[in-house]
Amino acid sequence: MPRIGYARVSSSSQDLDIQMAKLTEAGCQVIRSEVVSGAPRDDRSELATVLEFLRDGDELVVHRLDRLGRSTRDVLNLVHELDARGASLRVLEPEVTTAGDMGRMVITVLGMVADMELKFIRDRQRTGIEAAKEKGVYKGRQKSVDDDEVRRMAGEGISKAQIARDLGVSRMTVYRALAAEKSKSNSG
């Protein structure tokens, strides 16, 4: 039974080495990894690649279930997709597999725990931001683009999409910069 490993971290400041070592130790012949949030599944191209190539009898292996997904629904959908392909899921910590009925129940419970953990993280983050705002400490994220540069480029007739590409920002950032100028001129 071929074992295919999947490793994921949420940010580049985190390290994949422990997951990679555990997956290698578990006998994974192929390991795919990526640096991306676990919440939205559609942004995880390496996971999509793994799922595309899994065949009957294959086993997808992850270090911990939260590396696969933070949403109970997402994890259960993945397990369902694996079942449809005749493949199974193995989680190394705690050791559990969907090859049996009891494993599916444990995966469901672990998925719910991962889901709750994500909600707790977001609640703590929101509470911390609110407290910092009350103290006047929180200023928000630093701007990643100079609004004057956006306006200059727009004034030269460059499209909003091209400005976004040239400056390495989203089109929404360009629209906000241009809207900020309009609101200044309307209020003045």
Salt bridges, closest charged atoms under 4 A:
GLU46 OE1 - ARG32 NE 2.43
GLU59 OE1 - ARG3 NE 2.65
GLU59 OE2 - ARG90 NE 2.91
ASP66 OD2 - ARG64 NH2 3.06
ASP66 OD1 - ARG67 NE 3.31
ASP74 OD1 - ARG41 NH1 3.62
ASP74 OD2 - ARG44 NH2 2.90
GLU81 OE2 - ARG41 NH2 2.80
ASP83 OD1 - ARG104 NH2 2.99
GLU93 OE2 - LYS22 NZ 3.59
GLU93 OE2 - HIS63 NE2 3.20
GLU95 OE2 - ARG90 NH1 2.36
ASP101 OD1 - ARG104 NH1 3.46
ASP115 OD2 - LYS119 NZ 3.60
GLU117 OE1 - ARG70 NH1 3.46
ASP123 OD1 - ARG126 NH2 2.63
ASP147 OD2 - LYS143 NZ 2.76
ASP148 OD1 - ARG151 NH2 2.58
GLU149 OE2 - ARG152 NH2 2.61
GLU156 OE2 - ARG152 NH1 2.37
GLU181 OE1 - ARG151 NE 3.26
